[in-house]
């Protein structure tokens, strides 16, 4: 005989509780509006049509206020971001850098969106995740590239030539020298 299985579930009801609380507030507002409308009709002797019209306008105002609340929050955050950007632009124009100055002469990582001066423009880095800042150096061949940390170990190559015919060796000396230089370069890359 099979034993009964027990399954348990956990649900996050925070969003539902917030929605129900908001619905409760709206219901309370509706009740207050209804009470005011009927009290106004009794006290001021208004017609039932006027009471219903006033109640409809009040409810429409409540619904509009609730509907525009996300737009109000969006506009507020957008305006705040715009003012932050403008403040950064003004600081760049004055030669300054917004916020605290963090030196990256030795390299580093930017992990959050950060503005930086880029000539006459403003650059943005770190907007899609972490980005590396790496110092560049010119190599012996003149090319610009990322510099490796630490000095490379010196390479010493000893090449002994023994030949009975020195004249023929002199004729091929440039070719042999090129082969030795390429072999030394390949060896240095694997260090």
Secondary structure as GFF3:
##gff-version 3
##sequence-region A 1 191
A	DSSP	alpha_helix	14	44	.	.	.	ID=ss1
A	DSSP	alpha_helix	48	93	.	.	.	ID=ss2
A	DSSP	beta_strand	108	110	.	.	.	ID=ss3
A	DSSP	beta_strand	114	118	.	.	.	ID=ss4
A	DSSP	beta_strand	121	125	.	.	.	ID=ss5
A	DSSP	beta_strand	131	133	.	.	.	ID=ss6
A	DSSP	beta_strand	136	138	.	.	.	ID=ss7
A	DSSP	beta_strand	144	146	.	.	.	ID=ss8
A	DSSP	alpha_helix	166	171	.	.	.	ID=ss9
A	DSSP	alpha_helix	173	189	.	.	.	ID=ss10
###
